[in-house]
Amino acid sequence: MFLLPDIIKEILKHIPDKKISEAAFEGANIVLYTKDAKFFRENSSLIKEIVNTIKKRIELRPDPSISMEEDDAEKEIKKLIPKEAGITNIIFDGQRSKVIIEAEKPGLAIGKRGDILATIREKCFWIPVIRRTPPIKSALIENIRGVLYEHSDYRRKFLDKVGHRIYDGWIREKKQEWIRVSVLGAGRQVGRSCFLLQTPESRVLLDCGIDVASSEKDAYPYLDAPEFNIKELDAVILSHAHLDHCGFVPYLFKFGFRGPVYCTKPTRDIAALLLLDYVKIMRSENKKPIFDQDDIKEMVKHTITLEFEEVTDITPDLRITLYNAGHTIGSAMIHIHVGNGLHNMMYTGDMKYGKTELLNPAATSFPRLETCILESTYGGRDDILPRRADCENELKDIIAKTIKRKGKVLIPVLGVGRAQEVMVVVEKMLKEKKLKKVPVIVDGMVWDVTAIHTTYPEFLNRELKKMIFHKDTNPFLSECFRRIGSQKERSQVIEDEGPCIIMATSGMLVGGPSVEYLKRLGDNPKNSLVFVCYQGAGSLGRRIQRGEKELIMATNGTKQEILHLKMEHHTISGLTGHSGRNELMNFIQNCSPRPNKVIFNHGENSKVLNLTSSMHKRFRIETIAPRNLESVRVK
């Protein structure tokens, strides 16, 4: 006979006998199912009292056996929700008694003070969840949701298993208390971020990425380190969806990991998109992918998404909260509460402590904070970023001059973040007639990622969120943008004599359509190349920044040709999604509370060491810059 965990036994003490048909975990959340219709309708206050006592998230749901038949429930829902709400989809999750309702105007579907939702609950015995219909349709998001619904039964069992890992031995005393962080990637380098957090109870990875600009031999995290054992791994927590932070996660699933991956919804969706594209690019270059689509699908099946500032337990002695990192949509700083008040630490991932066209600045207010693992991409003494307004004016001038001489502007972009930032900036310039009207070509996965931005506007800054809510002001729907989806269309853009702006992935010129454009446009001095994101060591972009004019370019198969670079090239560093040196200093200064220890990562050796020294002198706190394969005892 299966024994109930202690925490559920404690909850059931507060509930009348035989009112609960089943109790289960959904990760750290506790779900109670009841077959008693009256109890379901009338006992929300009792559940609130139990939540206040137990201090855990508890939800009461109708048992699937008393839920209205799906066809009847759909008819009832359509009666209750006004047509003006614009229902576009109704999806039933029968395993969890939930119904997802997609509507163009969610507020009308919810009703005043949630009265429509309450009525659906009471009449249909389904738990309604309202989602906004995205302005730009995304096949990827539909596929991800399809995978989750298709495997709903598996997901329910998986989430229950995660909950047992968290709560079994709920009140057990811990005899030992220590915290250790091992650097498996991004130690004094940019790329392949990966950190193993260990306590006596837990083994958790903070990010697990690849170095896209490095040789294959040095591209992946040090998972062969003696302290890492995939069989002992409890969870992976992703800060954001760039490949240097998420690119190796499916590899874990290829080799049998079946634990949870925690992140925000935008991070889950964009990571899946980038990883699928990564597999596609490797195959196009006649390389064997290190994982395949099935491994990415497994990652999606095992992802648990969190909102910003939502507190959740992930193991018996680790509790995490995600905070806005300001780097890309859904990017998060991971705050970790260890033990019963033992220690509080935070891993920033990549972060931006400054407002951008897309996002609010990184958060600085936390309940407690003793140790911070801080990125340092632009941490060098000379990495003082120019004012954002100056950067936008510089971009405007470059584009205007290039258009005047009938040239084309190539902007290699990261598909996530920089592309959308530049889209908003350029659209605003065209709308305000600061630039002559020209087509803005969007190539690569940029459009798919943009669709994800419009799906989750709540993760964007207030001004942009408002614009997305209204079709007439949504910058991403501007007629100036033209999506390119084939090699034939790409050739037409290149051969067309008219001036235009081309935004294409990848941002470091290490693959993707941006390299194709460079091959065809690079020998014409009328054209311009503009870098707006970080160029990794060893990348083609970095070599051009350093002045290389004769570039060996791969063509079909194994053939190579030399490109004599004649187009102008410019670097606008202030449009980056990373913090400059001053912003990094100000971030630590303004952290409330301020950490007493900072561990630096994700920066080139000289930049990291300089920032380590400067921050120690300024704040009189302990600063550490570990190399790859070094470990730091945090507590």
C-alpha positions in Angstrom: 0.0 0.0 0.0 1.3 3.5 -1.0 1.9 5.7 2.1 0.8 9.3 1.9 3.6 11.8 2.3 3.6 13.6 5.7 2.7 17.0 4.2 -0.5 15.6 2.6 -1.4 13.8 5.8 -1.1 17.1 7.6 -3.3 18.8 5.0 -6.0 16.1 5.2 -6.3 16.6 9.0 -8.0 19.9 8.2 -10.5 18.6 5.7 -13.7 16.7 6.5 -13.5 12.9 6.0 -14.0 11.4 2.5 -14.2 14.9 0.9 -11.0 14.3 -1.1 -10.9 11.6 -3.7 -7.2 12.1 -4.6 -4.2 14.1 -3.5 -1.3 14.7 -5.9 1.7 16.9 -6.5 2.3 19.1 -9.5 5.9 19.8 -8.8 5.9 21.9 -5.6 2.2 22.6 -5.8 -0.3 20.3 -4.0 -3.5 19.5 -5.8 -6.6 18.0 -4.1 -9.4 16.5 -6.2 -13.0 16.1 -4.9 -16.1 14.3 -6.2 -18.3 16.3 -3.9 -19.8 19.2 -6.0 -21.0 21.1 -3.0 -17.6 20.9 -1.2 -15.9 22.1 -4.4 -18.2 25.1 -4.7 -18.2 26.2 -1.1 -14.8 25.5 0.5 -12.3 27.9 -1.1 -12.0 29.7 2.3 -11.0 26.4 4.0 -8.3 25.9 1.4 -7.0 29.4 2.0 -6.8 28.7 5.8 -4.8 25.5 5.1 -2.4 27.4 2.8 -1.8 30.0 5.5 -1.0 27.1 8.0 1.1 24.9 5.8 2.8 27.7 3.8 2.6 25.8 0.5 0.5 26.3 -2.6 -2.6 24.1 -2.5 -5.4 23.9 -5.2 -8.8 22.3 -5.0 -10.1 20.9 -8.3 -13.1 18.9 -9.3 -12.5 15.2 -9.9 -12.6 14.5 -13.6 -15.6 12.1 -12.9 -17.8 15.1 -12.0 -16.6 17.5 -14.8 -19.2 18.3 -17.5 -18.7 16.4 -20.8 -16.3 18.4 -23.0 -18.8 19.1 -25.8 -21.4 20.4 -23.4 -18.8 22.4 -21.4 -17.6 24.0 -24.6 -21.2 25.1 -25.5 -21.7 26.5 -22.0 -18.4 28.4 -22.1 -19.3 30.0 -25.4 -22.7 31.0 -23.9 -21.1 32.6 -20.8 -18.2 34.4 -22.5 -19.4 37.4 -24.7 -18.7 37.2 -28.4 -16.7 40.5 -28.2 -14.0 38.5 -26.2 -13.1 36.8 -29.5 -12.6 33.2 -28.4 -10.2 31.5 -30.9 -9.6 28.2 -29.2 -10.8 26.0 -26.3 -8.6 23.1 -25.2 -9.5 20.6 -22.5 -6.9 19.0 -20.2 -9.0 16.2 -18.9 -6.2 14.7 -16.7 -6.1 17.9 -14.6 -9.7 19.1 -14.9 -8.5 22.3 -16.7 -9.8 24.1 -19.7 -7.6 26.6 -21.6 -9.5 29.3 -23.3 -7.7 31.5 -25.8 -9.3 34.9 -26.5 -8.4 38.1 -28.3 -9.6 40.2 -25.4 -8.9 38.2 -22.2 -10.4 40.8 -19.9 -13.9 40.3 -21.4 -13.5 36.5 -21.0 -12.5 36.8 -17.4 -15.4 39.2 -16.5 -15.7 41.8 -13.8 -13.8 40.6 -10.7 -13.5 37.2 -12.4 -17.2 36.5 -12.3 -17.3 34.6 -15.6 -14.5 32.3 -14.5 -16.3 31.6 -11.3 -19.5 30.7 -13.1 -17.6 28.3 -15.4 -16.1 26.6 -12.4 -19.5 26.3 -10.7 -21.5 25.2 -13.7 -19.1 23.1 -15.7 -16.7 21.8 -13.0 -13.7 22.7 -15.0 -10.9 25.0 -13.9 -10.7 27.8 -16.6 -7.4 29.3 -17.6 -7.6 32.3 -19.9 -4.8 33.1 -22.5 -4.5 35.9 -24.9 -4.5 34.9 -28.6 -1.1 35.9 -30.0 -1.2 38.7 -32.7 1.3 36.6 -34.7 0.5 33.0 -35.1 3.3 30.6 -34.0 3.4 27.0 -35.3 6.1 26.3 -32.7 4.0 27.4 -29.7 1.1 25.3 -31.0 3.4 22.3 -31.4 4.8 22.8 -27.9 1.3 23.0 -26.4 0.4 20.0 -28.5 3.2 17.9 -27.0 2.2 18.9 -23.5 -1.5 18.0 -24.1 -0.6 14.8 -25.9 1.5 13.6 -23.0 -0.8 15.0 -20.3 -1.0 11.6 -18.5 2.8 11.3 -18.5 3.1 14.9 -17.3 0.8 14.3 -14.4 2.8 11.3 -13.2 6.1 13.2 -13.8 5.0 16.3 -11.8 3.8 14.0 -9.0 7.2 12.3 -8.9 8.9 15.7 -8.7 6.6 16.6 -5.8 7.5 13.4 -4.0 11.2 14.2 -4.4 10.6 17.6 -2.8 8.3 16.5 0.1 9.1 12.9 1.0 10.8 13.4 4.4 9.2 16.8 4.7 10.1 17.3 8.4 13.3 15.4 8.4 16.2 17.2 10.2 19.4 17.9 8.2 22.6 17.1 10.1 25.1 18.6 7.7 24.8 21.9 6.0 27.2 23.1 3.2 27.0 24.6 -0.3 29.4 24.0 -3.2 29.4 25.4 -6.7 31.5 23.8 -9.4 32.3 25.7 -12.7 31.6 23.4 -15.6 31.6 26.2 -18.2 31.9 30.0 -18.5 34.8 30.3 -16.0 36.8 33.2 -17.3 35.2 32.7 -20.8 32.1 33.7 -22.6 30.1 30.6 -23.7 29.0 27.2 -22.4 27.6 28.5 -19.1 27.2 25.6 -16.7 27.4 25.5 -12.9 26.8 22.5 -10.6 25.2 23.5 -7.3 25.7 20.9 -4.6 24.3 20.5 -1.1 24.2 17.4 1.1 20.6 16.9 -0.2 20.7 18.3 -3.8 22.5 18.3 -7.2 21.3 21.1 -9.6 22.7 22.6 -12.8 22.4 26.3 -13.3 22.3 26.5 -17.2 23.9 24.0 -19.5 25.1 25.7 -22.7 27.5 25.4 -25.6 30.1 27.8 -27.0 28.8 28.4 -30.5 32.0 30.3 -31.6 34.5 27.6 -30.4 35.9 24.5 -32.0 33.9 21.3 -31.3 36.4 20.1 -28.8 36.0 23.1 -26.6 32.3 23.8 -27.2 30.7 21.8 -24.5 30.5 21.9 -20.6 32.8 19.7 -18.6 30.3 17.0 -17.7 33.1 14.5 -17.4 34.2 16.3 -14.2 34.3 13.9 -11.2 31.7 15.7 -9.2 29.0 15.5 -11.9 26.8 12.3 -12.1 23.8 12.5 -14.4 22.1 9.8 -12.3 22.2 12.1 -9.2 21.0 15.2 -11.0 17.8 16.6 -9.4 17.0 19.5 -11.8 18.3 22.0 -14.4 17.4 25.7 -14.0 17.7 27.8 -17.2 18.3 31.6 -17.0 17.4 32.2 -20.6 17.2 30.7 -24.1 20.5 31.7 -25.8 22.4 28.6 -26.9 25.4 29.4 -24.7 23.1 28.8 -21.7 20.6 26.2 -22.9 22.3 24.5 -25.9 23.4 21.3 -24.1 20.3 20.5 -22.2 18.8 18.0 -24.7 22.1 16.1 -24.5 21.3 15.4 -20.8 18.0 13.8 -21.9 19.7 11.8 -24.6 21.7 10.2 -21.9 18.8 9.4 -19.6 18.1 12.5 -17.5 14.3 12.7 -16.7 14.2 15.3 -14.1 12.6 18.8 -14.3 13.9 21.8 -16.2 12.8 25.1 -14.6 12.4 28.3 -16.6 9.9 30.9 -17.8 7.5 30.2 -20.6 9.2 32.4 -23.2 12.5 30.7 -22.3 11.0 27.2 -22.8 9.5 28.1 -26.2 12.5 30.0 -27.6 14.9 27.4 -26.3 13.0 24.7 -28.2 13.1 26.8 -31.4 16.8 27.6 -31.2 17.7 24.0 -30.4 15.7 22.7 -33.4 17.5 25.3 -35.6 20.8 24.2 -34.1 20.2 20.6 -35.2 19.1 21.8 -38.6 22.3 23.9 -39.1 24.6 21.1 -38.0 23.0 18.8 -40.6 23.2 21.4 -43.3 27.0 21.6 -42.5 27.3 17.8 -42.9 27.9 17.5 -39.1 26.3 14.8 -37.0 24.1 16.6 -34.4 24.9 15.9 -30.8 21.2 15.3 -30.1 18.0 15.1 -32.1 14.4 16.3 -32.2 13.3 13.5 -29.8 15.7 14.8 -27.2 14.4 18.3 -27.5 10.9 16.9 -27.2 11.8 15.2 -24.0 13.2 18.5 -22.6 9.9 20.2 -23.4 7.9 17.4 -21.7 10.0 17.8 -18.5 9.9 21.6 -18.3 8.2 23.3 -15.4 7.5 27.0 -16.1 7.5 29.7 -13.5 6.4 33.3 -13.4 8.7 36.1 -12.1 8.7 36.3 -8.3 6.9 33.0 -8.0 8.5 31.0 -5.1 8.8 27.3 -5.5 10.6 24.4 -3.8 12.6 22.2 -6.2 14.3 19.8 -3.8 14.0 19.2 -0.1 16.5 22.0 0.7 16.4 24.3 -2.3 13.7 27.0 -3.0 14.0 29.2 -6.0 12.5 32.5 -7.2 13.0 33.9 -10.8 13.5 37.7 -11.2 13.6 39.8 -14.3 17.1 39.9 -15.7 16.4 42.5 -18.4 18.5 40.6 -21.0 16.0 38.9 -23.3 12.2 38.2 -23.0 11.7 35.8 -20.1 15.4 36.0 -19.1 15.7 35.4 -15.3 18.1 35.8 -12.5 17.8 32.7 -10.3 17.5 33.4 -6.5 18.1 30.3 -4.4 17.2 29.9 -0.8 19.2 27.0 0.7 18.1 25.0 3.7 16.0 26.5 6.4 17.5 30.0 6.2 21.0 28.7 5.8 22.0 30.8 2.8 20.6 32.9 0.0 22.4 33.2 -3.3 21.7 34.4 -6.8 22.9 33.4 -10.3 22.3 36.3 -12.7 22.8 34.5 -16.0 23.1 37.3 -18.6 21.6 40.5 -17.3 21.0 44.1 -18.3 20.8 46.8 -15.5 19.3 49.4 -17.8 16.0 50.0 -19.5 15.8 49.0 -23.2 13.2 49.3 -25.9 12.0 45.8 -24.9 12.5 45.2 -21.2 12.7 46.8 -17.8 16.1 46.8 -16.0 17.1 43.8 -14.0 15.5 43.6 -10.5 17.6 44.6 -7.5 15.3 44.0 -4.5 15.4 40.6 -2.9 14.3 39.1 0.5 17.8 38.1 1.4 21.1 37.8 -0.6 24.5 36.8 0.6 26.3 35.5 -2.5 25.9 36.6 -6.2 27.2 34.7 -9.2 27.5 37.6 -11.7 28.1 37.8 -15.4 31.0 40.0 -16.6 30.8 40.0 -20.5 31.5 43.8 -20.5 33.3 44.0 -17.2 36.7 45.3 -18.5 38.1 48.7 -17.6 37.3 50.1 -21.0 33.8 48.6 -21.3 31.9 51.8 -20.7 28.9 51.6 -22.9 27.7 54.8 -24.6 24.3 56.3 -23.9 21.5 54.4 -25.6 20.2 57.5 -27.4 23.7 58.1 -28.9 23.7 54.5 -30.1 20.4 54.8 -31.8 21.5 58.0 -33.5 24.7 56.3 -34.7 22.6 53.4 -36.1 20.3 56.0 -37.8 23.3 57.8 -39.4 24.9 54.6 -40.7 21.6 53.5 -42.3 20.9 56.9 -43.8 24.3 57.2 -45.4 24.2 53.7 -46.8 20.7 54.2 -48.2 21.8 57.5 -49.8 24.6 55.7 -51.7 22.0 53.0 -52.7 23.7 50.3 -50.5 22.3 47.6 -48.3 22.7 47.5 -44.5 23.4 44.0 -43.1 22.8 43.6 -39.3 23.7 40.2 -38.0 21.5 39.6 -35.0 20.9 37.1 -32.3 17.4 35.7 -33.1 16.4 36.4 -29.5 16.5 39.9 -28.1 18.8 41.9 -30.3 16.7 41.3 -33.4 13.5 42.5 -31.7 15.3 45.4 -30.1 16.5 46.6 -33.5 13.1 46.0 -35.0 11.5 48.3 -32.5 14.2 51.0 -32.9 14.1 50.9 -36.7 10.3 50.8 -36.9 10.2 53.9 -34.6 12.7 55.7 -36.9 10.7 55.0 -40.0 7.4 55.9 -38.3 8.9 59.2 -37.2 10.4 59.8 -40.7 13.9 60.0 -39.3 14.8 57.5 -42.1 13.8 57.3 -45.7 11.2 54.5 -46.2 13.0 51.3 -47.2 12.1 47.6 -46.7 13.4 45.9 -43.6 14.2 42.3 -44.4 13.8 39.8 -41.6 15.5 36.5 -42.2 16.2 33.3 -40.2 14.3 32.4 -37.1 13.8 36.1 -36.2 10.1 36.1 -37.1 9.3 33.0 -35.1 10.9 34.5 -32.0 9.1 37.7 -32.6 5.8 35.8 -32.6 6.8 34.5 -29.2 7.4 38.1 -28.0 3.8 38.9 -29.0 2.5 35.8 -27.2 4.0 36.8 -23.8 3.7 40.7 -23.7 3.6 40.5 -19.9 7.3 39.9 -19.9 8.0 43.2 -21.8 8.2 46.7 -20.5 5.0 48.7 -20.0 5.1 50.9 -23.1 5.8 48.0 -25.5 3.2 45.8 -23.8 0.5 48.5 -24.3 1.5 48.8 -28.0 1.2 45.0 -28.6 -2.3 45.0 -27.0 -3.5 47.2 -29.9 -3.0 46.0 -33.5 -2.7 49.5 -34.9 0.3 50.3 -32.7 2.1 46.9 -32.5 5.5 47.7 -33.9 6.1 44.0 -34.9 3.1 44.1 -37.2 4.4 47.2 -39.1 4.2 47.0 -42.9 7.9 48.0 -43.1 9.0 44.4 -42.2 9.2 41.8 -44.9 9.8 38.1 -43.9 12.1 36.0 -45.9 11.5 32.3 -45.9 13.5 30.7 -48.7 16.8 30.7 -50.6 15.0 32.0 -53.7 13.6 35.0 -51.8 17.1 35.6 -50.2 18.7 35.7 -53.7 16.0 38.2 -54.8 16.9 40.5 -51.9 20.6 40.3 -52.7 20.3 40.8 -56.4 17.7 43.6 -56.2 19.4 47.0 -56.7 17.2 48.8 -54.2 18.6 49.8 -50.8 17.2 47.9 -47.7 18.0 46.9 -44.1 18.6 43.2 -43.6 18.4 41.6 -40.2 19.5 38.0 -40.2 20.8 35.3 -37.8 23.4 34.4 -36.6 24.7 37.4 -34.8 28.3 36.2 -34.6 28.5 35.2 -38.3 29.1 31.6 -37.4 26.3 30.2 -39.5 22.8 31.0 -40.6 21.6 33.4 -43.3 23.8 36.3 -42.2 26.8 34.5 -43.6 25.1 34.0 -46.9 24.4 37.8 -47.1 28.0 38.6 -46.2 29.3 36.4 -49.0 27.2 38.2 -51.6 27.3 41.7 -50.2 30.8 41.9 -48.7 32.7 43.0 -51.7 30.6 46.1 -52.4 31.8 49.3 -50.7 28.3 50.8 -51.0 27.0 48.3 -48.4 27.4 48.4 -44.6 27.8 45.7 -41.9 26.6 46.7 -38.4 27.4 44.6 -35.3 24.9 45.2 -32.5 25.7 42.1 -30.3 28.7 40.5 -28.6 31.1 38.8 -31.0 32.7 35.7 -29.4 36.4 35.0 -29.5 37.2 33.0 -32.6 34.0 34.0 -34.4 34.0 35.4 -37.9 32.4 38.6 -36.5 35.3 39.1 -34.0 37.8 38.6 -36.8 36.1 41.3 -38.9 36.0 43.6 -35.9 39.8 43.1 -35.5 40.4 44.3 -39.1 40.6 41.1 -41.2 39.8 42.0 -44.9 40.5 38.7 -46.6 38.1 36.1 -45.3 38.1 32.4 -46.2 34.5 31.5 -46.8 33.1 28.0 -47.2 30.9 27.5 -50.2 29.2 24.4 -51.5 30.4 21.1 -49.9 34.1 21.4 -49.0 35.0 24.2 -51.5 36.3 27.5 -50.1 36.7 30.9 -51.6 38.3 34.2 -50.4 36.1 37.2 -49.8 37.8 40.5 -50.1 35.8 42.6 -47.6 35.1 46.1 -49.0 31.8 46.9 -47.2 32.0 49.3 -44.3 31.7 47.7 -40.9 30.6 49.3 -37.6 30.1 48.1 -34.0 27.4 49.7 -31.9 28.1 48.2 -28.5 25.5 50.2 -26.6 22.5 48.2 -28.0 23.7 45.1 -26.3 21.5 43.1 -23.9 24.4 42.8 -21.4 25.4 45.3 -18.7 28.4 47.5 -19.3 31.0 47.9 -16.6 29.3 50.9 -14.9 25.9 49.0 -14.9 27.5 46.0 -13.3 29.0 48.2 -10.6 25.7 50.0 -10.1 23.8 46.7 -10.0 25.8 45.4 -7.0 25.7 48.9 -5.3 21.9 49.0 -5.6 21.2 45.4 -4.7 19.0 45.3 -1.6 20.4 43.7 0.4 23.9 43.9 -1.0 25.8 40.6 -1.3 28.9 40.0 0.8 30.4 37.7 -1.8 30.5 37.9 -5.6 31.6 35.1 -7.9 32.3 36.2 -11.5 31.7 34.3 -14.7 30.9 34.7 -18.4 33.7 37.1 -19.2 37.0 37.0 -21.0 40.0 36.4 -18.6 41.3 40.0 -18.5 37.9 41.5 -18.1 36.8 39.2 -15.3 40.1 39.7 -13.3 39.8 43.5 -13.7 36.2 43.6 -12.5 37.0 41.2 -9.6 39.7 43.6 -8.4 37.7 46.8 -8.9 34.6 45.5 -7.2 36.6 44.3 -4.2 38.3 47.7 -3.8 35.0 49.6 -4.2 32.7 47.6 -2.0 35.1 45.8 0.4 33.4 42.5 -0.3 34.8 39.1 -1.2 35.2 38.6 -4.9 36.2 35.4 -6.7 36.9 34.6 -10.4 37.1 30.8 -10.7 38.4 29.0 -13.8 36.6 26.1 -15.4 36.7 22.9 -13.3 37.3 24.9 -10.1 34.9 24.6 -7.2 33.9 27.3 -4.6 32.5 26.5 -1.2 29.8 29.1 -0.8 28.9 28.2 2.8 
